Amino acid sequence: MSRSQAKRLLAGVDNFKVVVFDFLGIEAIGQAFADEVFRVFKKQHPEMELTSLNASKEVSQMIRRAQSL
């Protein structure tokens, strides 16, 4: 998934305090997608809690990589 897809996914979620991303059935995500959601968006909304569920090893690695930047 791309950065533009992440932005579309995130449209309107800034109205919530907790956002849960369920990656069930998702084998991989792109670096740009992970960066947009778990670094850029989180930095813009530090008060929000972003949680991921059912992430495969590959998805988890990509999320951790984005969070560590």
C-alpha angles and dihedrals in degrees: 000000000000136000091257090053089051091052091052090048091051096049107122098003091106086082090072133073096210126037121187119198113201110202095183107150093010111120099182143003129200124256091240091052093050092045093051094049105034102032113019098036093040091051090052091048107034091161092064124090113223116195131179127206134191093011116168119230090263094049092047091051091051092049092049090048092053092046092052095057 
